[in-house]
Amino acid sequence: MSGPTPKDGVLDMPAYVGGKETVDGVKNPFKLSANENPLGAGVKAQAALSDFGSDTGDLSLYPDGGARALREKLAALNNIDAARIVCGNGSDDILSLLAQAYLGPGDEMVHTAHAFLIYKLAGRATGATPVEVAEQDLTANVDAILAAISDKTKIVFLANPNNPTGTMLDKDAVARLHKSLPDSVLLVLDGAYAEYVDPDIYPAAFDMVDAHDNVVTTRTFSKAYGLAALRLGWGYCPPQIADALNRLRGPFNINSAALHVGMAALDDQAHIEKSRAHNAQWRDWLVQQIGGLGIGVRSTQANFILLEFGDADEAARAEAAMCAAGVIPRGLAAYGLPTRLRLSIGTQDANRAALAALESFNDGDDA
């Protein structure tokens, strides 16, 4: 093959493949494969998007490159320092920027065995070596993570709650992990599902960022805020890390529509509370109902549950049967969990359809 050649390792990286969105022969299936908010965006966010470009947005102008107004609103809502906030094109953007800033060939980054795939891909894109650490009962194991730290380790990525397992470390466990890390190792706490956890028990970690030079926590508008299409996320960082990321990121890495709608979404915390309540109600209902079928099911701290089958073949057949019935779950073979399916919490109709599909499968109607 002629032409430019990518740098070493790029073509060895598996491409990220998201959850299935369509099923051949099935019109308008329930897509429960991507952990999207079944309630959609809040009314204030929808109204803001409707008026953008007509009453409030000039499409010929570049967006605010520093996202100042959004950062200030985020700071006021969370009682944190706006100067330490870096906004990105989804929280994936922040994760990739952190990898670019602090990883390179010869470095190592640590992640748990069933962590979000982007960590591994972001690390390998820089030439660094991902180090996978075993979990305990699908939960991050602090001692195992610490045992994997070497003089080559530069970053530890930890989703809390984790995707796709939905398990979460409490505040004391996160603090113990950080306390035992060398000061030179950056601890990245990914809080994509933070809003779905009871605020009274969620270890937000903003105080850790304020107190230490080697902790970053990230958030997204894609999940509970229901703005996945607009790609908006942010990170809370020590000042020197925020400075590094701002030097690396694109000068206009967030479009004006996302900034405008994101501001409105932050003013609609009632929508977050409604989304959290809907999620808790139907998550518990699905766990109870599916468990009653004799199918293994595991509740999580996020907006999805895990279905557990006897082997990979049974899981694949269950996935195919659900898709044929118009309900799309997420297969987890790419996450090292071939015997499980991830099922997002959907609307009432979607959740009932998922249960009906599993009832049919359980009765042997998948042949």
C-alpha positions as CSV (number, residue, x, y, z in Angstrom):
1,M,0.0,0.0,0.0
2,S,1.4,3.4,-1.0
3,G,0.8,6.7,0.7
4,P,1.3,8.0,4.3
5,T,1.6,5.3,7.0
6,P,0.0,5.9,10.4
7,K,2.4,5.8,13.4
8,D,3.1,2.5,15.1
9,G,0.1,1.1,17.0
10,V,-2.7,3.0,15.3
11,L,-3.8,0.2,13.0
12,D,-3.5,-2.3,15.9
13,M,-6.2,-0.4,17.8
14,P,-9.7,-1.8,17.6
15,A,-12.2,0.8,16.4
16,Y,-14.8,1.8,19.0
17,V,-18.1,0.3,18.1
18,G,-21.2,1.7,19.8
19,G,-24.4,-0.1,20.6
20,K,-26.6,-1.3,17.8
21,E,-29.1,1.2,16.7
22,T,-31.3,-0.6,14.2
23,V,-32.6,-4.1,13.5
24,D,-33.3,-5.3,9.9
25,G,-37.0,-5.8,9.4
26,V,-38.0,-4.1,12.7
27,K,-39.5,-0.6,12.5
28,N,-38.8,1.8,15.3
29,P,-37.2,-0.7,17.8
30,F,-36.6,0.4,21.4
31,K,-32.9,1.3,21.5
32,L,-31.7,0.3,25.0
33,S,-28.1,-0.1,24.0
34,A,-26.7,3.4,24.5
35,N,-27.7,4.5,28.1
36,E,-29.6,7.5,26.7
37,N,-32.1,9.4,28.9
38,P,-35.6,7.9,28.0
39,L,-37.2,11.2,29.0
40,G,-35.0,13.1,26.5
41,A,-33.8,16.6,27.1
42,G,-35.7,18.8,29.6
43,V,-38.2,21.4,28.4
44,K,-35.9,24.3,29.0
45,A,-33.2,22.7,26.9
46,Q,-35.6,21.9,24.1
47,A,-36.9,25.5,24.1
48,A,-33.4,26.8,24.0
49,L,-32.5,24.6,21.0
50,S,-35.7,25.8,19.2
51,D,-34.9,29.4,19.6
52,F,-31.2,29.1,18.8
53,G,-30.2,30.4,15.4
54,S,-33.3,32.5,15.2
55,D,-33.7,34.7,18.3
56,T,-30.5,34.1,20.2
57,G,-27.8,32.7,17.9
58,D,-25.9,34.2,15.0
59,L,-24.7,31.2,13.0
60,S,-22.0,33.3,11.3
61,L,-20.1,33.9,14.5
62,Y,-17.6,31.7,16.2
63,P,-18.6,30.3,19.6
64,D,-17.1,31.5,22.9
65,G,-13.8,29.7,22.8
66,G,-13.5,29.7,26.6
67,A,-17.1,28.7,27.3
68,R,-17.0,31.3,30.0
69,A,-20.7,31.6,30.7
70,L,-21.2,27.9,30.9
71,R,-18.2,27.4,33.2
72,E,-19.5,30.1,35.5
73,K,-22.9,28.5,35.7
74,L,-21.4,25.1,36.3
75,A,-19.2,26.6,39.0
76,A,-22.2,28.2,40.7
77,L,-24.3,25.0,40.6
78,N,-21.5,22.8,42.0
79,N,-19.8,25.4,44.3
80,I,-16.5,25.1,42.5
81,D,-14.0,27.3,40.8
82,A,-14.9,28.2,37.2
83,A,-11.2,28.7,36.4
84,R,-10.5,25.0,37.0
85,I,-13.3,23.9,34.6
86,V,-12.4,22.8,31.0
87,C,-15.2,22.1,28.6
88,G,-15.1,19.7,25.8
89,N,-16.9,18.1,22.9
90,G,-18.4,15.4,25.2
91,S,-16.4,14.2,28.2
92,D,-14.6,11.8,25.8
93,D,-12.9,14.9,24.5
94,I,-11.5,15.7,28.0
95,L,-10.4,12.1,28.5
96,S,-8.5,12.2,25.2
97,L,-6.9,15.5,26.0
98,L,-5.7,14.2,29.3
99,A,-4.1,11.2,27.6
100,Q,-2.5,13.5,25.0
101,A,-1.1,15.8,27.8
102,Y,0.3,13.2,30.1
103,L,1.0,10.0,28.1
104,G,3.5,9.0,25.5
105,P,5.5,6.0,24.3
106,G,7.0,4.1,27.2
107,D,4.3,5.3,29.6
108,E,1.6,3.2,31.2
109,M,-2.0,4.0,32.1
110,V,-4.0,1.8,34.4
111,H,-7.7,0.9,34.0
112,T,-9.9,-1.9,35.4
113,A,-10.7,-5.0,33.4
114,H,-14.2,-4.0,32.4
115,A,-13.8,-0.3,32.1
116,F,-15.1,2.1,29.5
117,L,-13.3,1.3,26.2
118,I,-12.3,4.9,25.5
119,Y,-9.6,4.8,28.2
120,K,-7.7,2.1,26.5
121,L,-8.1,3.6,23.1
122,A,-7.1,7.1,24.3
123,G,-4.0,5.7,25.9
124,R,-2.9,3.6,22.9
125,A,-3.4,6.5,20.6
126,T,-0.5,8.3,22.4
127,G,1.8,5.3,22.2
128,A,1.4,4.5,25.9
129,T,0.7,0.9,27.2
130,P,-2.7,0.2,28.8
131,V,-2.4,-1.9,31.9
132,E,-5.6,-3.9,32.7
133,V,-6.4,-4.7,36.3
134,A,-8.7,-7.4,37.5
135,E,-11.9,-6.5,39.2
136,Q,-13.6,-8.1,42.2
137,D,-17.2,-9.0,41.6
138,L,-17.3,-6.5,38.7
139,T,-16.1,-3.7,41.0
140,A,-12.8,-1.8,40.9
141,N,-10.4,-3.3,43.4
142,V,-8.2,-0.6,45.1
143,D,-5.5,-3.0,46.1
144,A,-5.2,-4.5,42.7
145,I,-5.0,-1.0,41.1
146,L,-2.2,0.0,43.5
147,A,-0.3,-3.3,42.9
148,A,-0.3,-2.4,39.1
149,I,1.4,1.0,39.6
150,S,4.9,1.2,38.4
151,D,7.5,3.9,37.8
152,K,6.0,4.0,34.2
153,T,2.5,4.7,35.4
154,K,1.2,8.2,34.5
155,I,-2.6,7.9,34.7
156,V,-5.2,5.8,36.4
157,F,-8.6,6.0,34.8
158,L,-11.6,5.1,37.0
159,A,-15.2,5.4,36.0
160,N,-17.4,5.9,39.1
161,P,-20.0,4.5,38.5
162,N,-18.4,2.3,35.9
163,N,-19.7,1.6,32.5
164,P,-20.7,-1.2,31.7
165,T,-20.7,-2.8,35.1
166,G,-22.5,0.0,37.0
167,T,-20.6,-0.6,40.2
168,M,-19.2,2.3,42.2
169,L,-16.5,2.9,44.8
170,D,-17.6,4.9,47.9
171,K,-15.8,8.1,49.0
172,D,-13.5,6.3,51.5
173,A,-12.3,3.8,48.8
174,V,-11.6,6.6,46.3
175,A,-9.7,8.5,49.0
176,R,-7.7,5.5,49.9
177,L,-6.8,4.9,46.3
178,H,-5.6,8.5,45.8
179,K,-3.7,8.6,49.1
180,S,-1.6,5.6,48.0
181,L,-0.8,6.9,44.6
182,P,2.5,8.6,43.9
183,D,2.1,12.4,43.4
184,S,3.3,12.0,39.8
185,V,0.3,9.7,38.9
186,L,-2.9,11.4,37.7
187,L,-6.1,10.0,39.0
188,V,-9.0,10.6,36.5
189,L,-12.5,10.0,38.0
190,D,-15.0,9.7,35.2
191,G,-18.5,10.7,36.5
192,A,-20.5,10.3,33.4
193,Y,-23.4,8.7,35.4
194,A,-23.0,10.9,38.5
195,E,-26.5,12.4,38.2
196,Y,-28.1,9.0,38.4
197,V,-26.7,8.3,41.8
198,D,-28.3,9.5,45.0
199,P,-26.5,12.8,45.7
200,D,-26.3,11.9,49.4
201,I,-23.9,9.0,48.7
202,Y,-22.1,10.0,45.5
203,P,-18.4,10.8,45.9
204,A,-18.3,13.9,43.7
205,A,-14.6,14.4,44.2
206,F,-14.6,18.1,43.6
207,D,-13.1,18.6,47.1
208,M,-10.3,16.2,46.1
209,V,-9.5,18.3,43.0
210,D,-9.4,21.4,45.1
211,A,-7.1,19.8,47.7
212,H,-4.6,18.0,45.4
213,D,-2.6,18.5,42.2
214,N,-3.2,15.1,40.7
215,V,-7.0,14.5,40.6
216,V,-9.4,15.3,37.7
217,T,-13.1,14.5,37.6
218,T,-15.2,14.6,34.4
219,R,-18.9,15.0,33.7
220,T,-21.2,14.9,30.7
221,F,-24.4,16.3,29.4
222,S,-25.1,13.2,27.4
223,K,-26.7,11.0,30.0
224,A,-29.1,12.5,32.6
225,Y,-29.3,15.9,30.8
226,G,-30.4,14.1,27.6
227,L,-28.1,16.1,25.3
228,A,-26.1,13.3,23.7
229,A,-26.6,14.7,20.2
230,L,-24.9,18.0,21.1
231,R,-21.7,16.5,22.5
232,L,-21.0,18.5,25.6
233,G,-18.8,17.6,28.6
234,W,-16.4,19.1,31.1
235,G,-13.6,18.3,33.5
236,Y,-12.7,19.8,36.9
237,C,-9.0,20.1,37.2
238,P,-6.1,21.5,39.3
239,P,-5.0,24.8,37.7
240,Q,-1.9,23.5,36.0
241,I,-3.8,20.6,34.4
242,A,-6.6,23.0,33.2
243,D,-3.8,25.1,31.7
244,A,-2.3,22.1,29.9
245,L,-5.7,21.0,28.5
246,N,-6.6,24.5,27.3
247,R,-3.4,24.6,25.4
248,L,-4.2,21.3,23.7
249,R,-7.9,21.6,22.9
250,G,-9.3,23.1,19.8
251,P,-9.9,26.9,20.1
252,F,-13.6,26.4,19.4
253,N,-14.1,22.9,20.5
254,I,-17.7,23.4,21.6
255,N,-20.3,24.8,19.2
256,S,-22.6,27.7,20.1
257,A,-25.7,25.6,20.1
258,A,-24.3,23.2,22.6
259,L,-23.2,26.1,24.8
260,H,-26.6,27.7,24.6
261,V,-28.6,24.6,25.3
262,G,-26.2,23.4,28.0
263,M,-26.8,26.7,29.9
264,A,-30.6,26.1,29.8
265,A,-30.2,22.5,30.8
266,L,-28.4,23.5,34.0
267,D,-31.3,25.8,34.9
268,D,-33.6,22.7,34.8
269,Q,-32.5,20.7,37.8
270,A,-36.1,19.5,38.2
271,H,-35.5,17.5,35.0
272,I,-32.5,15.8,36.6
273,E,-34.5,14.9,39.7
274,K,-37.3,13.6,37.5
275,S,-34.9,11.6,35.4
276,R,-33.2,10.1,38.5
277,A,-36.6,9.1,40.0
278,H,-37.8,7.5,36.7
279,N,-34.6,5.6,36.5
280,A,-34.7,4.3,40.1
281,Q,-38.3,3.3,39.8
282,W,-38.0,1.3,36.5
283,R,-34.5,0.0,37.3
284,D,-35.9,-1.6,40.5
285,W,-39.0,-2.9,38.6
286,L,-36.9,-4.5,35.8
287,V,-34.6,-6.2,38.3
288,Q,-37.5,-7.6,40.2
289,Q,-39.5,-8.7,37.2
290,I,-36.6,-10.1,35.2
291,G,-35.2,-11.8,38.3
292,G,-38.6,-13.5,38.7
293,L,-38.1,-15.1,35.3
294,G,-35.0,-16.9,36.6
295,I,-32.7,-14.9,34.5
296,G,-29.7,-13.5,36.2
297,V,-30.0,-9.7,36.6
298,R,-27.8,-7.2,38.4
299,S,-28.9,-3.7,39.5
300,T,-26.4,-0.9,39.2
301,Q,-25.8,2.7,40.3
302,A,-26.3,3.9,36.8
303,N,-29.1,4.0,34.2
304,F,-28.8,0.4,33.1
305,I,-28.9,-3.1,34.4
306,L,-26.8,-6.2,33.6
307,L,-28.5,-9.4,32.4
308,E,-26.4,-12.5,33.2
309,F,-26.6,-15.8,31.2
310,G,-25.1,-19.2,31.5
311,D,-22.6,-18.8,28.6
312,A,-21.8,-16.6,25.7
313,D,-24.0,-18.6,23.3
314,E,-27.0,-18.1,25.5
315,A,-26.3,-14.4,25.8
316,A,-26.0,-14.1,22.0
317,R,-29.2,-15.9,21.5
318,A,-31.0,-13.7,24.1
319,E,-29.6,-10.6,22.3
320,A,-30.8,-11.8,19.0
321,A,-34.3,-12.7,20.4
322,M,-34.7,-9.3,22.0
323,C,-33.6,-7.5,18.8
324,A,-36.1,-9.5,16.8
325,A,-38.8,-8.5,19.3
326,G,-37.9,-4.8,18.8
327,V,-35.7,-4.2,21.9
328,I,-32.0,-3.6,21.4
329,P,-29.7,-4.4,24.3
330,R,-25.9,-4.0,24.3
331,G,-23.7,-7.0,23.9
332,L,-20.6,-6.8,26.1
333,A,-18.1,-9.2,24.5
334,A,-15.9,-6.2,23.6
335,Y,-15.8,-5.5,27.4
336,G,-14.7,-9.0,28.3
337,L,-18.2,-9.9,29.5
338,P,-19.5,-12.2,26.7
339,T,-22.1,-13.9,29.1
340,R,-23.8,-10.6,29.9
341,L,-26.0,-8.0,28.2
342,R,-26.4,-4.4,29.3
343,L,-29.9,-3.1,29.2
344,S,-30.6,0.7,29.5
345,I,-33.6,1.9,31.4
346,G,-36.1,3.1,28.9
347,T,-39.6,4.5,28.8
348,Q,-42.4,2.6,30.4
349,D,-43.3,1.1,27.0
350,A,-39.7,0.1,26.3
351,N,-39.2,-1.5,29.7
352,R,-42.4,-3.5,29.4
353,A,-41.3,-4.6,25.9
354,A,-37.9,-5.7,27.2
355,L,-39.6,-7.8,29.9
356,A,-42.0,-9.3,27.3
357,A,-39.0,-10.2,25.0
358,L,-37.2,-11.9,27.8
359,E,-40.3,-13.8,28.9
360,S,-40.6,-15.1,25.3
361,F,-37.0,-16.0,25.2
362,N,-37.2,-17.7,28.6
363,D,-40.1,-19.8,27.3
364,G,-38.0,-21.0,24.4
365,D,-39.5,-19.0,21.7
366,D,-36.1,-17.8,20.3
367,A,-35.7,-20.7,18.0
